Amino acid sequence: MSTLYLRLHRSFNIGKLLIIIFLIFYTILSVYPFLWMVSATMKDPIEVVTSGSLIPQHPSFTSLIETWQKLNFFLHFRNSLFLTTIVILGSIVLYSLAGYGFAILPFKGGNLLLGFFLSMLLVPGVTVLVPLYILLRLQVPMIGPHSPYWLTYLGTALPIINGGAPFAMFLFRNYFKSLPHELHDSAQVDGASELRIYWSIYLPLAFPAIATIGITTFLASWNAFAWPNIVLTKPEWQTLPLMLRQLDLERLIQWNVRMSGSLFVIIPVIIVFFLLQRYYVAGLTGSVKS
Amino acid sequence: MKILPKIRNAFRNNRGFWFVLPSVLLWLFVGLYPVAFSIALAFHQWNGYGKFFSIFPKYLCVHPTCRFVGLENFVKFLTPGLPTTKSFLNALSNNFTLMIFGTIGVIAIALPLAFALNNAKFGSRVTRALLLLPMATAGIATYYVWKLIYQPTGVLNKLLENFGLAAWVAKDGWLGGIHTALGSLIAVTIWSGVPFAMILYLAGLQTIPEEIYDAAIIDGASSWQRLRHIAWPMLAPMTIIVVILSLSGALQGFELQFLMTSGGPAEHTNVVGLMVYVEAFGGWGVPDLGRASAYGWSLFILGVGLSLLSLYFNQKYQGGNE
């Protein structure tokens, strides 16, 4: 009886109704710019900046097709994919190892070291752009004018990987800490080495955390702009977001072209994110709980 | 003879360090070194030409392209009355406006959304996915859509006209007017920042046991009281993460300003990060990399100060509750 009363009491509630209306309103606000983007790709250059209607008067795919050809989509898609792959793999390998070290095998000065890494969040990325450029282009020529494709992308990826270190370390550490420590102890009794315990027991269990870090680093590297814009100077080596600015440089800004390009840049992100967002949320929730 | 077991013990007790070592090496290479370089650079004047400036393996700074100037870079934008000081303070105050309104806006929207999603019985999965879109796509593409929406003849003005709010229409476009530009950028920042905060709050809400709410209802607590005295204190750790993230985002961010307004109109949306970028890579005139670094490090000092402050308040607040 009392539970029934509580449920009823809780479901009729003016505050809750308001909050649901707010939810619906904000969901529309979240999606509306994307609908507007899609609609703009099908408008003509005049209509796109003058019309207030979501539905194009004479829908046409001309700007989409033209932009597709101009973008050279697959070439730059491959570049973006290569960069994101290095960043994702690097982040997962490096920071799951570090998280294991911090969580399972505490060592002298470990907390201090973790705190040091976390404080890196406060170093403004823009101040180290110049030093990084000098370091990777001139001192250790990874991104020099003559360096090969893979080395250039590795050099571009390293600072992005390091930039994600605080969040990834923290997440992996918390996730490993939330697992029962008996896992480690019983494997140790069986004579497994630390590396073996990490690889065969902890890493497979950390799938949600891996998914979260994988998606976070994917988004960060796919959407990265300022740093790749400085180092990936060869036109055919640019990533997709950089190509959006190239579209502008050719002539006056045509908003339908700009929107077509923007759509091509975010479609891969949207597909990946929709497929994997479940795991992303689960991983984040899992490590927050501990 | 006894030294061997000692070494072995030290090795065994600090096994964890070997797991952290690869990350530390990467950090020494592309983290610490650039930071040290950029701190050193803040005390020099260098235009980026000539024999390049270097601190490792040996110190290198050759006249006339490079020289040591001590605190001069900082003096140039901290002495009252100088035009550079005015620009800097203007940009800094924009940073603070972004930080304060951005943080408050994100929390004020993300918290009720998380409540709604936590209570919704059906459709919450799809809604959640849609709500996360702005986070997934944050970057040049979404900045461009917003720029289109904000145009003088853009859809925001059209909508205002249609709803009879013609007086609110921004005639020069929302990014073109000196009174609307910064606010419009803050709106985009909030729009991109809400999803992550919402997910954190949602995770936090799911850790609060049902019984606490039930007990509070029996004791006659209103929904506002439940929000204020149960959920909000229990979500304090999430709030701290959200505050620190949006704080550092607002202090360091410049891509939004770079791609949407270039700091205009008339520096009304300029931020310190953009000043650093423009000074170093931006194009007009001879770059002054030393001054760019000095701008950046003043941001860092502020960031550290503000984080310590927010941690202090968090501790004080939680201490008072117990």
Contacts between the chains, C-beta under 8 A, distances in Angstrom:
chain1	res1	chain2	res2	distance
A	6	B	214	5.8
A	6	B	217	6.0
A	6	B	218	7.9
A	9	B	217	6.5
A	10	B	217	7.1
A	13	B	223	6.2
A	15	B	223	4.8
A	15	B	224	7.3
A	16	B	119	6.5
A	16	B	223	7.4
A	19	B	112	5.5
A	19	B	115	5.9
A	19	B	116	4.6
A	19	B	119	7.6
A	20	B	116	5.8
A	20	B	119	8.0
A	20	B	120	7.2
A	22	B	112	5.7
A	22	B	113	7.4
A	22	B	116	6.6
A	23	B	112	7.9
A	23	B	113	6.2
A	23	B	116	3.8
A	23	B	117	7.0
A	23	B	120	7.0
A	23	B	127	6.8
A	26	B	109	6.7
A	26	B	113	6.1
A	26	B	131	7.2
A	26	B	194	7.9
A	27	B	127	5.5
A	27	B	130	5.4
A	27	B	131	5.9
A	29	B	191	7.5
A	30	B	130	5.9
A	30	B	131	5.3
A	30	B	133	5.8
A	30	B	134	5.5
A	30	B	191	7.5
A	30	B	195	7.8
A	31	B	130	5.4
A	31	B	133	6.6
A	33	B	134	7.8
A	33	B	142	6.6
A	33	B	145	4.5
A	33	B	146	6.4
A	33	B	149	6.5
A	33	B	191	8.0
A	34	B	133	6.4
A	34	B	137	7.7
A	34	B	145	7.4
A	36	B	145	6.1
A	36	B	148	7.2
A	36	B	149	6.4
A	36	B	155	6.4
A	37	B	141	7.7
A	37	B	145	4.8
A	40	B	145	7.9
A	40	B	148	6.4
A	48	B	148	7.6
A	49	B	148	7.5
A	49	B	151	5.8
A	49	B	153	5.7
A	49	B	154	7.3
A	50	B	153	5.0
A	51	B	158	7.9
A	52	B	155	5.2
A	52	B	157	8.0
A	52	B	158	2.7
A	52	B	159	6.7
A	52	B	161	7.8
A	52	B	162	7.0
A	94	B	22	5.4
A	94	B	23	4.9
A	94	B	26	6.5
A	95	B	23	6.3
A	97	B	19	4.7
A	97	B	20	7.4
A	97	B	22	6.3
A	97	B	23	7.2
A	98	B	19	6.1
A	98	B	20	4.6
A	98	B	22	7.5
A	98	B	23	4.3
A	100	B	16	8.0
A	100	B	19	5.3
A	101	B	15	7.8
A	101	B	16	3.9
A	101	B	17	6.7
A	101	B	18	7.2
A	101	B	19	3.0
A	101	B	20	4.3
A	102	B	16	6.7
A	102	B	20	6.6
A	104	B	16	7.2
A	105	B	15	4.9
A	105	B	16	3.2
A	105	B	19	6.7
A	106	B	16	6.0
A	107	B	13	6.8
A	107	B	14	4.1
A	107	B	15	7.1
A	107	B	16	4.0
A	107	B	17	4.9
A	108	B	13	7.5
A	108	B	14	6.2
A	110	B	16	6.0
A	110	B	17	7.4
A	110	B	20	7.4
A	113	B	20	6.6
A	113	B	24	7.4
A	117	B	23	7.7
A	117	B	27	7.1
A	119	B	304	7.5
A	120	B	27	7.7
A	120	B	31	6.4
A	121	B	244	7.4
A	121	B	248	5.5
A	122	B	248	5.8
A	122	B	300	6.1
A	122	B	303	4.0
A	122	B	304	5.5
A	122	B	307	6.2
A	123	B	35	6.0
A	123	B	300	5.9
A	124	B	251	6.8
A	124	B	252	4.3
A	124	B	273	6.3
A	124	B	276	7.4
A	124	B	296	5.0
A	124	B	299	4.8
A	124	B	300	5.9
A	124	B	303	7.3
A	125	B	252	5.9
A	126	B	252	6.6
A	126	B	254	5.9
A	126	B	273	4.7
A	126	B	276	4.7
A	126	B	277	5.5
A	126	B	296	6.0
A	127	B	38	4.9
A	127	B	276	6.1
A	127	B	292	7.5
A	127	B	293	5.8
A	127	B	295	7.9
A	127	B	296	2.9
A	127	B	297	6.4
A	127	B	299	7.5
A	127	B	300	7.2
A	128	B	34	4.0
A	128	B	35	6.2
A	128	B	37	7.9
A	128	B	38	5.5
A	129	B	277	7.3
A	129	B	280	6.7
A	129	B	281	7.4
A	130	B	38	6.9
A	130	B	41	7.2
A	130	B	48	7.9
A	130	B	280	5.1
A	130	B	289	5.4
A	130	B	292	6.8
A	130	B	293	7.2
A	131	B	33	7.3
A	131	B	34	3.6
A	131	B	35	7.7
A	131	B	37	3.8
A	131	B	38	4.9
A	131	B	41	7.1
A	132	B	30	6.5
A	132	B	34	5.0
A	134	B	37	7.4
A	134	B	52	6.2
A	134	B	53	7.7
A	134	B	54	7.9
A	135	B	30	7.3
A	135	B	33	6.5
A	135	B	34	6.2
A	135	B	37	7.4
A	136	B	30	7.7
A	138	B	52	6.2
A	139	B	54	7.3
A	158	B	26	6.6
A	158	B	29	7.2
A	158	B	30	4.9
A	159	B	30	4.7
A	159	B	34	7.9
A	161	B	26	6.8
A	162	B	26	5.5
A	162	B	27	5.8
A	162	B	30	4.9
A	162	B	31	5.0
A	165	B	23	6.3
A	165	B	26	7.9
A	165	B	27	6.6
A	165	B	31	7.6
A	169	B	23	7.0
A	194	B	15	5.7
A	194	B	19	7.6
A	198	B	19	7.3
A	219	B	135	7.6
A	219	B	136	5.9
A	219	B	138	7.7
A	222	B	139	7.9
A	223	B	137	7.4
A	223	B	138	6.1
A	223	B	139	3.3
A	223	B	140	7.5
A	224	B	139	7.9
A	225	B	139	6.3
A	225	B	140	5.6
A	225	B	255	5.5
A	225	B	259	7.4
A	226	B	254	7.5
A	226	B	255	5.7
A	226	B	258	7.4
A	226	B	277	7.0
A	230	B	281	6.4
A	241	B	139	6.0
A	241	B	140	4.9
A	241	B	141	7.2
A	244	B	140	5.3
A	244	B	141	6.9
A	244	B	144	7.1
A	245	B	140	7.5
A	255	B	148	5.4
A	255	B	151	7.9
A	258	B	144	5.6
A	258	B	148	7.6
A	259	B	144	7.1
A	259	B	145	7.0
A	259	B	148	6.8
A	261	B	141	7.9
A	262	B	140	7.5
A	262	B	141	3.7
A	262	B	142	7.7
A	262	B	144	5.1
A	262	B	145	6.5
A	263	B	141	7.6
A	265	B	139	7.9
A	265	B	140	7.3
A	265	B	141	4.8
A	266	B	137	4.6
A	266	B	141	4.7
A	266	B	142	7.5
A	269	B	136	5.4
A	269	B	137	5.6
A	270	B	133	7.1
A	270	B	136	6.7
A	270	B	137	6.9
A	273	B	132	7.0
A	273	B	133	7.7
A	273	B	136	4.1
A	274	B	129	6.0
A	277	B	128	7.6
A	277	B	129	5.6
A	277	B	132	5.8
A	277	B	136	7.9
A	281	B	128	7.3
A	281	B	199	5.9
A	281	B	202	7.7
A	281	B	203	7.7
A	284	B	199	5.8
A	284	B	200	7.2
A	284	B	203	6.0
A	285	B	199	7.9
A	285	B	202	7.6
A	285	B	203	3.9
A	285	B	206	6.5
A	288	B	200	6.5
A	288	B	203	4.3
A	288	B	204	6.5
A	288	B	207	7.5
A	288	B	238	7.3
A	289	B	203	7.0
A	289	B	206	7.9
A	289	B	207	5.3
